[in-house]
Amino acid sequence: MRDLQAYLGTLSEAELAGVLTRRPDATADPVPASIPLLAARLASSPSTALALAQLDAATLALAEVVQGIGDGADAGELVLVGDPGTPDATRADEAFE
């Protein structure tokens, strides 16, 4: 979770707003009052399960690959999982922008 907290801390206001838009569960009451509390909310089992339930099959498969690679996964590794130029490879690149 410290990696998530550190990552969230690097985001601009617009990028953080994008996270909150894509993860409305993050702003449910009580609204997290800090980045550490937001990271804890986003990483909680119920929040993660809700987010995963909303993914399409291709994105869910990508999430499973990322989980399998573990810490240190980057877009280059994920593109190697599929054929470069395929929709899934493009999505992998976009996931880490």
N, C-alpha and C positions, 0 to 999 in steps of 0.2 A: 504494500500500500504506500510505502514511502516513495516508490518510483512514480506512482500515480499522483501523489501529492506534489512531488517535485515537478512533474510534467505540467500539472494544472497551474502551478506557480509561474511557469514560463509563458503562458498564453496571454495574448493581448485581450483587452476587454471584448473586442468583437469575436475573437476565437472562443473565449469563455462563454459568451452569449450563445454561440453556436452549439456548444456542448449542452448548455441548459435547454436549448430549444429541442435538440435531439433526444434529450433525456429528461422529460418533464417530471419523472419521479424524483429527480434530484432536488426539486424545489417544493416538494410536498411539505406540509406542516409537520413538525416545525422546520422552517427553512434553515439550512445550515448557515451559520454566521461567519464561517471562516473556510479557507481552503482546506485545512486538515479535516474539518467536519464534512465538507463536500466530498473529499476523497473517500472518507469512511462511508458515506452514504452511497456513493457510486460503486464502491467495492463490496458492499454488503450483499449477502446471498439473495435476499428478496429483490433488490434493485437489479442485480446482475441477471437473475432469472427473468425478470420482466423485460429487460433489454434483449436478451437472447430470444425470447418468445416472439419478438417483433421482427426478427431478421428473416430475409428470404433464404432459400436453400443454399444458394451460392455463397452468400455472406456468412451463413452459419458454418459452412464447410471451411471457409477461410479462418473463422474464429477457432475452429478445431485444429487447424494447421498451426496457427500462432500458439495455441496452448501446447501443442506437441513440441514445438521448437523451444519454447520457454523463454526465459529472460534473454535479452540481447537480440531478439528477432528484428530484422530490418526489412525494408521493402525489397532489397536485392535478393535476399533469401527467399522471400515469398514469391517473387516473380519466377524464380527457378522452379517453384512447385508446379506451375502451369506453363503452358506455351506462351512465350512473350507475344504480346499483341492480342491475346484473347481477352474477352470481357473480364474474366476472373483475375487475370494478371493485372489488367488496368485497375481493377478495384483494389488489388493488393497495394499497388503504388499509391493510390489515393488514400488508403487507410492510414498511411504513415506521413502524409503531408502536414 
